[in-house]
Amino acid sequence: MDFQLSDDQRALRSGMRDLLGAVFDRDRLRAAVERDGALDRSLWRELGAAGFFALRLPEEAGGVGLGLPEAVLLFEEAGRALLPGPLVATHLAAGLVKGAAEGEAVVTAVAGELPVAHLAEADAVLVGTDALAREPLVGEALRAFVAAARPVRSMDPLTPLHSAPADAERALAATERTPAHAGRLRFEAALLTAAEQLGSAARSTEVAVQHAREREQFGSPIGSFQAVKHLCADMLARTEPARAAVYAAAVTGDPAEIAAAKLLADEAAVRNARDCLQIHGGMGFTWEADVHLHLKRAWLRAASWLTGAGAEELLAAGLGAAGRLPRSSAAYGRPVPEAGGGG
């Protein structure tokens, strides 16, 4: 069986990289940092026009008609470029929230007790781990929700955060769950977030290797020193297994494989960013360098949708005496400890 990307998938990934290079280059990235992560609506519409949000909608519904494996490739590129905004929630809301597929609406999500990304700028909010089976918050309900939330300090300058009202989940607890969709948001969001982490991990590796080749000490590139070689090799050794896990989980859609992919991608993104920073030395800590942005975003994503503890518990449940974990989409209804939501 051939698990290599098809020519169409490679072209899709290459096209998204070219698009992001044109509409979100380093100057646009630093401009976003300077405005404290406030969303650029024109960029959001550019993404919508490119089919980023409507990728998995059927063609008859105005979408592209592709699947989760293709969505993972786009989110990998988004993570590589440090693209800001509630990309995952808006993508999942395409076809559910008016304007989400076209990039005209910004949609964020809240599940559990974790802070909500870009709440003040959202046109709709998905609430709950089974949010795709519920009506999103819009209009007056959304305004009341935002008024009851409070801003919290974010470690990532590109991701403003709010704490959700304490009764957010309880207020919708009476909503009937739809078994076919229950929990689908949580696992698909976790996989797309893992894809972003994968892109960030790969980019951190590229930046570290480039710096190791160009920076000289004692008359030689620092990449010639064994300690630096080992750091770069470790970064690649973390990235490629994470890539295999994320791509495989996108094909199967299995909750246990998604949990494993999230664990590996989180570790690769966080540790690679830290090693990249170490290779850069003192300049890696400066505000002008971009290394710290990858590290801060990786920390934030690691706490989003499916945490490390939640993923470990899910995997352990599949191995324990409680019985074999269901290997189909029906497993989406299975509760997972410490799973939260974000953008």
Residue, then its C-alpha position, 0 to 999 in steps of 0.5 A: m500500500d502506497f502512503q506517499l502523497s499524491d501529485d494532487q496533494r503535493a500541489l495542494r500543499s505547495g499552493m498553500r505555501d505559496l499563497l501564505g508566502a504572498v499574503f502572510d510573509r514575515d512583515r505581515l507576521r510582525a505587523a500582527v504581533e505589533r497589533d496584539g494579534a488582532l485579526d486581519r479580516s482581509l487575510w481571513r477572506e483571502l483564506g476563504a477564497a482559496g478554499f481553506f475553510a470550505l475544503r471539506l464541504p461537498e462541491e454541491a454545497g459550495g466546497v472543494g469536496l476533499g477530505l481530512p488528509e488534505a485538510v491536514l496538509l493545509f493546517e501543516e502549512a498554516g502552522r509553519a507560517l504561524l498563521p494567527g486566528p481561530l483557524v480550526a474552529t472556523h474550518l469546522a464551522a464551514g456549512l454550519v455558520k453562515g459566512a464561515a466557509e467564505g472567510e466572511a465570518v470568524v468562528t471560535a470555540v469553547a469546550g471545557e475550562l480552557p480560555v477561548a481564542h479571539l473571542a472579542e472578534a468572533d462572529a459565532v462561537l461553538v460551545g461544548t465538545d459536541a458543538l457540531a450537534r448544537e446551534p452556535l452562539v450568534g447575535e444577542a446570545l453571543r454578545a451576552f456570552v462575550a460580555a460575561a467573559r473576561p480577558v486573560r493574559s496570553m503567552d502568545p502575542l498573536t492569540p488574545l484569550h478570554s475566559a469563558p463564563a463559568d456556566a457556559e457548558r451548564a447553560l447548554a447541558a440540556t441540549e440533546r446530543t447527536p450520537a453520530h456527531a458527539g465529540r467529533l469536534r474535539f477529535e477533528a480539532a485535535l488532529l488539525t491542531a496536531a497538524e499545525q504543531l507538525g508544521s511549526a516543528a518542521r519550520s523550527t528545524e529548518v530555521a535551526v539548520q539554516h542558522a547553524r550553517e550560517r553562524e560562525q564561531f572560532g572560524s567555523p560554522i556552529g553546525s560543524f560542532q557535534a553538540v549542535k549536530h545532535l540538536c538538529a538531528d534530534m529535531l528531525a527525529r522528532t518531526e518525522p515520526a510526528r508527521a507519520a502519525v498525523y498523516a496516518a490519523a488523518v486517513t483512519g480518523d481513529p480517536a486513539e491514533i489522533a491522540a497519539a498524533k497529538l502527543l507526538a506533534d505537541e512534543a515535536a513542536v515544543r521541544n524543537a522550538r526550544d532546541c531552535l532557540q538554544i542553537h540561536g543562543g542569546m539572539g533567540f531570546t530577543w523580541e526581534a527573532d521569531v523563534h520565541l513565537h513558535l515556542k509560545r504558540a506550541w505551548l498554547r496549542a499543546a493545551s488546546w483541544l486534547t491535552g497530553a494528559g487527556a491523550e494519555e488517558l485515552l490511549a491507556a483506556g484502549l489498553g486497559a481492562a475496561g475493554r478495547l477502544p472502539r475503532s470507528s467514528a462511533a468512538y467520538g462519543r467516548p468522553v476523554p479526560e482533560a480535553g479542552g477547546g480553543g481556536 
